[in-house]
Amino acid sequence: MNHAQTTPASAGTTAGEAMAIPGTDPEPGSMLDLVLTSLDEDQAQEVICIPLQGKSSMADYMVIASGRSTRQVAAIAQKLAERLKQGGFGNPRVEGLPAADWVLIDAADVVVHLFRPEVRSFYNLERMWGFGDAAATAVGQA
């Protein structure tokens, strides 16, 4: 996955694309790289990466993504948690898996929110964390 190609944030994203702030291209083998690659492989939709440095001390990045159904959200979350553990990043805390409308994966440096589309639009975390600022750009596959 190439995270370096940018397009305007207003272009929106589909499966296989992520939105991030320029300069947040993840290091190969990093936790963020594993998270974004895993979401891409599992066809998560509208993936957004929000750098939290200077905004919050809870994590370095927040990643927000959608699945098409509760079944897909649960599968994406379970696979991501398993890949993080196998990748040597510890055992992430997973909340919300039984209902799978909104699943939180807390991997310390990266916090991942997985939603069904309707639930995501209701909570609108992107707006809450100020993602709409002018520095935001979409990052897609080459």
URPECOR-V657794 format. One record per backbone hydrogen bond with DSSP energy under -1.0 kcal/mol. CO is the residue of the C=O (numbers start at 1). NH is the residue of the N-H. E is the energy in kcal/mol with one decimal. If there is no record, write none. Layout:
co->{CO:CO}
nh->{NH:NH}
e->{E:E}
This chain:
co->{5:7:8:9:14:17:18:19:20:21:27:30:31:32:33:34:35:36:37:38:39:40:45:47:48:50:52:52:60:61:62:63:64:65:66:69:70:71:72:73:74:75:76:77:78:79:80:81:82:83:84:85:93:95:96:101:103:104:105:106:107:109:109:110:111:112:113:114:115:116:117:118:119:120:124:125:126:127:130:133:137:138:139}
nh->{140:138:11:12:17:47:139:49:137:24:30:34:35:36:37:38:39:40:41:42:44:43:66:19:64:62:55:56:52:111:50:113:48:115:45:73:74:75:76:77:78:79:80:81:82:83:84:85:86:87:89:88:106:104:100:116:114:95:112:93:109:60:61:107:63:105:65:103:67:120:121:122:123:124:128:129:131:130:133:136:20:7:18}
e->{-1.4:-2.7:-1.9:-1.4:-1.9:-1.0:-4.0:-4.2:-1.6:-1.4:-2.3:-2.4:-2.6:-2.7:-2.5:-2.6:-2.5:-2.0:-2.7:-2.0:-2.8:-1.5:-2.7:-1.8:-2.8:-2.4:-2.5:-2.5:-3.0:-2.3:-3.5:-3.0:-2.9:-2.2:-3.2:-2.6:-2.5:-2.2:-2.9:-2.3:-2.6:-2.5:-2.5:-2.5:-2.1:-2.7:-2.5:-2.0:-2.7:-2.0:-2.6:-1.4:-3.2:-2.5:-2.5:-2.0:-2.9:-2.5:-2.8:-2.2:-1.8:-1.9:-1.9:-2.1:-3.0:-2.9:-2.5:-2.9:-2.7:-2.5:-2.3:-1.4:-2.2:-2.7:-1.5:-2.2:-2.9:-1.6:-1.2:-1.6:-2.4:-2.1:-3.3}
